[in-house]
Amino acid sequence: MKRFHRDAYSVMIGTLLLFGIIWLMLATLNPVR
């Protein structure tokens, strides 16, 4: 169970990082603000 929790945590962090990278790319490509 601990390993499963660790995997879920790593997946969550990865998703957050991916979202951040996409947001940064969008912000740099289309500077709205």
C-alpha positions as a LaTeX table, in Angstrom:
\begin{tabular}{lrrr}
\hline
Residue & $x$ (\AA) & $y$ (\AA) & $z$ (\AA) \\
\hline
Met1 & 0.00 & 0.00 & 0.00 \\
Lys2 & 2.86 & 2.40 & 0.79 \\
Arg3 & 4.34 & 1.86 & $-2.65$ \\
Phe4 & 0.96 & 2.55 & $-4.25$ \\
His5 & 0.66 & 5.78 & $-2.27$ \\
Arg6 & 4.15 & 6.81 & $-3.34$ \\
Asp7 & 3.32 & 6.13 & $-7.01$ \\
Ala8 & 0.09 & 8.15 & $-6.74$ \\
Tyr9 & 2.03 & 11.01 & $-5.13$ \\
Ser10 & 4.68 & 10.95 & $-7.87$ \\
Val11 & 1.96 & 10.87 & $-10.56$ \\
Met12 & 0.23 & 13.85 & $-8.94$ \\
Ile13 & 3.50 & 15.81 & $-8.83$ \\
Gly14 & 4.19 & 14.91 & $-12.47$ \\
Thr15 & 0.74 & 16.10 & $-13.53$ \\
Leu16 & 1.23 & 19.38 & $-11.65$ \\
Leu17 & 4.63 & 19.87 & $-13.30$ \\
Leu18 & 3.14 & 19.14 & $-16.73$ \\
Phe19 & 0.37 & 21.67 & $-16.08$ \\
Gly20 & 2.92 & 24.26 & $-15.01$ \\
Ile21 & 5.07 & 23.69 & $-18.11$ \\
Ile22 & 2.04 & 23.95 & $-20.40$ \\
Trp23 & 0.88 & 27.12 & $-18.60$ \\
Leu24 & 4.36 & 28.66 & $-18.95$ \\
Met25 & 4.50 & 27.77 & $-22.65$ \\
Leu26 & 1.05 & 29.30 & $-23.23$ \\
Ala27 & 2.02 & 32.42 & $-21.27$ \\
Thr28 & 5.22 & 32.87 & $-23.29$ \\
Leu29 & 3.53 & 32.18 & $-26.63$ \\
Asn30 & 0.39 & 34.25 & $-25.95$ \\
Pro31 & 1.16 & 37.00 & $-23.41$ \\
Val32 & $-2.34$ & 38.14 & $-22.46$ \\
Arg33 & $-1.40$ & 39.98 & $-19.27$ \\
\hline
\end{tabular}
